[in-house]
């Protein structure tokens, strides 16, 4: 009788132990938990705000996440005060980086006003120089503020906690078109991808396409929406959900580019309609126009 009781008890213990083992194994619900951990990681990011300023056919793009801030380009000289005012309106007293994608006046003209308005930790520029009044004024302002602009000669990532921009410089020593010196900058924020393409023309876009880039959620369309031989292939590769074109009423984007973006299903914003603001928590992205 005692042996029978012990056998029954042991059988019960083995059955319960087997049940506990099954519960501890990964299951479909465990997989959901893993995805939840990824989502929680994205959710732990501070909210990212990307503001593409309405300054006509010129670029000035502010990235903010937590206490970090990066400004991509500064518009023309006459835009400098507006860009500086926009920084103050958004509570920016310090820039972790001022990124000058290339040296055309509609990208570097506002540098003196920006450097006078806010503290800047680092100034980064394309890997070339230009014989122009705008570039000389830019350099003079940088030197007076204690900066010697750093040229980006190889891919690098800004060493920031949240705004970890991957900077992709031009791959050649010289180009027929100065726009092809443009630094293209990628930002992955949680589950979302952003691409800021400067004024990249056909040669530069061909270089970028050689890396077989992944699609993006947000694109600052290169060169104010001007079409070139590689535009269609570039847009088809990056397939943006949202596309922003910096332009003016006088200098509108090419219809072919608008048609290509529409065919891809992109929501297109032109800065002629006002500042464009993107808000991203790492999982969700909304884009509106002020």
C-alpha positions as CSV (number, residue, x, y, z in Angstrom):
1,X,0.0,0.0,0.0
2,X,2.8,2.4,0.9
3,X,4.6,1.7,-2.4
4,X,1.4,2.4,-4.3
5,X,1.0,5.7,-2.5
6,X,4.6,6.7,-3.2
7,X,4.2,5.8,-6.9
8,X,1.1,8.0,-7.1
9,X,2.9,10.9,-5.4
10,X,5.9,10.6,-7.7
11,X,3.7,10.5,-10.8
12,X,1.9,13.6,-9.6
13,X,5.2,15.5,-9.0
14,X,6.5,14.5,-12.4
15,X,3.3,15.6,-14.1
16,X,3.4,19.0,-12.4
17,X,7.0,19.4,-13.1
18,X,6.4,18.7,-16.8
19,X,3.6,21.3,-16.8
20,X,5.9,23.9,-15.3
21,X,8.6,23.2,-17.9
22,X,6.1,23.8,-20.7
23,X,5.0,27.1,-19.3
24,X,8.7,28.3,-19.0
25,X,9.4,27.6,-22.7
26,X,9.2,30.3,-25.3
27,X,5.8,30.4,-26.9
28,X,3.9,32.7,-29.3
29,X,3.1,34.9,-26.3
30,X,6.9,35.0,-25.4
31,X,7.5,36.3,-28.9
32,X,5.1,39.1,-28.4
33,X,6.9,39.9,-25.2
34,X,10.2,40.2,-27.1
35,X,8.6,42.6,-29.6
36,X,7.3,44.5,-26.6
37,X,10.8,44.9,-25.2
38,X,11.9,46.4,-28.6
39,X,8.9,48.7,-28.4
40,X,9.6,49.7,-24.9
41,X,13.2,50.6,-25.9
42,X,11.8,52.8,-28.7
43,X,9.3,54.3,-26.3
44,X,12.0,55.2,-23.8
45,X,13.5,57.6,-26.3
46,X,12.7,61.3,-25.9
47,X,10.4,62.7,-28.5
48,X,12.2,63.7,-31.7
49,X,11.2,66.9,-33.4
50,X,12.4,67.8,-36.9
51,X,11.6,71.3,-38.1
52,X,12.3,72.1,-41.8
53,X,12.1,75.9,-41.9
54,X,10.3,77.9,-44.5
55,X,13.1,80.1,-45.8
56,X,12.5,79.7,-49.6
57,X,14.9,77.9,-51.8
58,X,17.4,77.3,-49.0
59,X,17.9,74.7,-46.3
60,X,17.8,75.0,-42.5
61,X,16.6,71.9,-40.6
62,X,16.6,71.7,-36.8
63,X,16.7,68.3,-35.1
64,X,15.8,68.2,-31.3
65,X,15.6,65.2,-29.0
66,X,15.7,65.8,-25.2
67,X,18.5,68.3,-24.6
68,X,20.3,67.5,-27.8
69,X,20.0,69.7,-30.9
70,X,21.6,69.6,-34.3
71,X,21.1,72.2,-37.1
72,X,21.6,71.1,-40.7
73,X,22.5,74.2,-42.8
74,X,21.5,77.8,-42.2
75,X,20.0,79.3,-45.3
76,X,21.2,82.4,-47.1
77,X,22.7,85.4,-45.4
78,X,19.4,87.2,-45.2
79,X,17.8,84.1,-43.6
80,X,20.3,84.1,-40.7
81,X,18.2,86.2,-38.3
82,X,15.1,84.1,-39.0
83,X,17.0,80.9,-38.4
84,X,18.4,82.3,-35.2
85,X,15.0,83.4,-34.0
86,X,13.6,80.0,-34.8
87,X,16.2,78.4,-32.6
88,X,15.3,80.7,-29.7
89,X,11.6,80.1,-30.2
90,X,12.2,76.4,-29.8
91,X,14.3,76.8,-26.7
92,X,17.6,76.0,-28.3
93,X,20.5,77.8,-26.5
94,X,23.2,75.3,-27.5
95,X,23.7,73.2,-30.7
96,X,25.6,69.9,-30.3
97,X,26.5,70.2,-34.0
98,X,26.1,72.6,-36.9
99,X,26.2,70.5,-40.0
100,X,27.0,72.3,-43.3
101,X,26.1,69.8,-46.0
102,X,28.0,71.7,-48.7
103,X,29.2,75.3,-49.3
104,X,26.6,76.9,-51.5
105,X,25.3,80.3,-50.1
106,X,21.8,79.0,-49.6
107,X,23.2,76.5,-47.1
108,X,25.9,78.4,-45.2
109,X,24.9,82.1,-45.5
110,X,23.2,82.2,-42.1
111,X,26.2,80.8,-40.2
112,X,27.4,84.2,-38.7
113,X,23.9,84.9,-37.3
114,X,23.6,81.4,-35.9
115,X,27.0,81.4,-34.2
116,X,26.2,84.8,-32.7
117,X,22.8,83.6,-31.4
118,X,23.6,80.3,-29.8
119,X,26.5,78.3,-28.4
120,X,27.8,75.6,-30.9
121,X,29.8,72.6,-29.8
122,X,31.0,71.5,-33.2
123,X,30.9,72.8,-36.8
124,X,31.1,70.1,-39.5
125,X,31.3,70.8,-43.3
126,X,31.7,69.0,-46.6
127,X,35.1,67.8,-47.7
128,X,35.9,70.7,-50.1
129,X,36.4,74.5,-50.1
130,X,34.9,77.2,-52.2
131,X,36.1,80.5,-53.5
132,X,33.1,82.6,-52.6
133,X,32.2,85.5,-50.4
134,X,29.7,83.3,-48.6
135,X,32.3,80.8,-47.7
136,X,34.8,83.4,-46.6
137,X,32.2,85.0,-44.4
138,X,31.3,81.6,-43.0
139,X,34.9,80.8,-42.1
140,X,35.5,84.2,-40.6
141,X,32.5,83.8,-38.3
142,X,33.6,80.3,-37.3
143,X,37.1,81.5,-36.5
144,X,35.8,84.4,-34.4
145,X,33.6,81.9,-32.5
146,X,36.6,79.6,-31.9
147,X,35.8,77.0,-34.5
148,X,37.8,75.5,-37.3
149,X,35.1,73.6,-39.3
150,X,35.8,69.9,-39.5
151,X,35.7,68.3,-42.9
152,X,34.0,65.0,-43.2
153,X,36.2,62.8,-45.4
154,X,34.9,59.4,-44.4
155,X,31.6,58.1,-43.1
156,X,31.1,58.8,-39.4
157,X,28.4,59.0,-36.8
158,X,27.9,61.9,-34.5
159,X,28.7,60.7,-30.9
160,X,25.4,61.8,-29.4
161,X,23.0,59.8,-27.2
162,X,19.8,60.3,-29.3
163,X,20.6,62.3,-32.4
164,X,23.1,59.7,-33.8
165,X,23.4,61.0,-37.3
166,X,25.4,58.9,-39.8
167,X,27.2,61.3,-42.0
168,X,28.0,60.1,-45.5
169,X,30.4,62.4,-47.3
170,X,31.1,62.5,-51.0
171,X,33.3,59.7,-52.3
172,X,35.4,61.6,-54.9
173,X,38.0,64.3,-54.8
174,X,36.3,66.5,-57.3
175,X,32.9,66.8,-59.1
176,X,31.7,68.8,-62.1
177,X,28.8,70.0,-59.9
178,X,29.6,71.5,-56.5
179,X,26.3,70.1,-55.2
180,X,27.7,66.6,-55.4
181,X,30.0,67.4,-52.4
182,X,26.9,67.2,-50.3
183,X,27.1,65.3,-47.1
184,X,24.0,63.0,-46.9
185,X,22.9,62.3,-43.3
186,X,20.9,59.3,-42.1
187,X,19.1,59.2,-38.7
188,X,17.6,56.0,-37.3
189,X,15.3,56.9,-34.4
190,X,13.8,53.8,-32.8
191,X,11.9,52.1,-35.7
192,X,11.9,55.1,-38.0
193,X,14.5,56.2,-40.6
194,X,15.2,59.7,-41.8
195,X,17.4,60.9,-44.7
196,X,18.6,64.4,-45.3
197,X,20.1,64.5,-48.8
198,X,21.5,68.0,-49.1
199,X,21.7,69.1,-52.7
200,X,23.0,65.8,-54.1
201,X,23.0,65.6,-57.8
202,X,23.3,62.6,-60.2
203,X,26.9,61.5,-59.3
204,X,26.3,61.8,-55.6
205,X,23.0,59.9,-55.8
206,X,24.7,57.2,-57.8
207,X,27.3,56.8,-55.0
208,X,24.5,56.6,-52.4
209,X,22.6,54.0,-54.4
210,X,25.7,51.8,-54.7
211,X,25.2,51.1,-50.9
212,X,21.8,49.7,-51.5
213,X,20.1,51.9,-48.9
214,X,16.9,50.8,-47.1
215,X,13.6,52.7,-47.5
216,X,13.1,55.7,-45.3
217,X,10.1,57.1,-43.5
218,X,11.1,60.8,-43.9
219,X,13.1,62.3,-46.7
220,X,14.4,65.8,-47.2
221,X,14.4,65.7,-51.0
222,X,17.7,66.6,-52.6
223,X,18.4,69.9,-54.4
224,X,15.0,71.5,-53.8
225,X,13.2,69.0,-56.0
226,X,15.3,69.4,-59.1
227,X,15.3,66.3,-61.4
228,X,18.4,64.6,-62.7
229,X,19.3,61.3,-64.3
230,X,19.3,59.4,-61.0
231,X,16.3,61.0,-59.3
232,X,13.8,58.3,-60.3
233,X,16.0,55.5,-59.2
234,X,16.9,57.2,-56.0
235,X,13.3,57.9,-55.0
236,X,12.3,54.3,-56.0
237,X,15.0,52.9,-53.7
238,X,14.3,55.0,-50.6
239,X,10.5,55.1,-51.1
240,X,9.8,57.8,-48.5
241,X,6.5,57.8,-46.6
242,X,6.9,61.6,-46.2
243,X,9.0,63.9,-48.4
244,X,9.8,67.5,-47.8
245,X,11.0,69.9,-50.5
246,X,12.6,73.2,-49.6
247,X,11.5,75.6,-52.3
248,X,10.0,79.1,-53.0
249,X,7.1,80.3,-55.1
250,X,9.7,81.5,-57.6
251,X,11.7,78.3,-57.6
252,X,9.2,75.4,-57.6
253,X,10.2,71.7,-57.7
254,X,10.2,69.9,-61.0
255,X,6.8,68.4,-61.9
256,X,8.5,65.1,-62.7
257,X,9.8,64.8,-59.2
258,X,6.4,65.5,-57.7
259,X,4.9,62.9,-60.0
260,X,7.5,60.3,-59.0
261,X,6.8,60.9,-55.3
262,X,3.1,60.7,-55.9
263,X,3.4,57.4,-57.7
264,X,5.3,56.0,-54.7
265,X,2.5,57.0,-52.4
266,X,4.6,59.6,-50.5
267,X,2.9,62.5,-48.6
268,X,4.7,65.6,-50.0
269,X,5.2,68.9,-48.2
270,X,6.6,72.0,-49.9
271,X,8.0,74.7,-47.6
272,X,6.2,77.3,-49.5
273,X,3.3,76.3,-47.3
274,X,5.2,77.1,-44.1
275,X,7.5,75.3,-41.7
276,X,7.2,71.5,-41.8
277,X,7.3,69.7,-38.4
278,X,7.9,66.0,-37.9
279,X,7.3,64.4,-34.4
280,X,8.6,60.9,-33.7
281,X,8.6,58.8,-30.5
282,X,10.6,56.0,-32.0
283,X,7.5,54.1,-33.1
284,X,5.1,56.6,-34.5
285,X,5.8,59.5,-36.9
286,X,3.5,62.4,-37.7
287,X,4.3,65.2,-40.1
288,X,2.4,68.5,-40.1
289,X,2.8,72.0,-41.7
290,X,2.5,75.2,-39.7
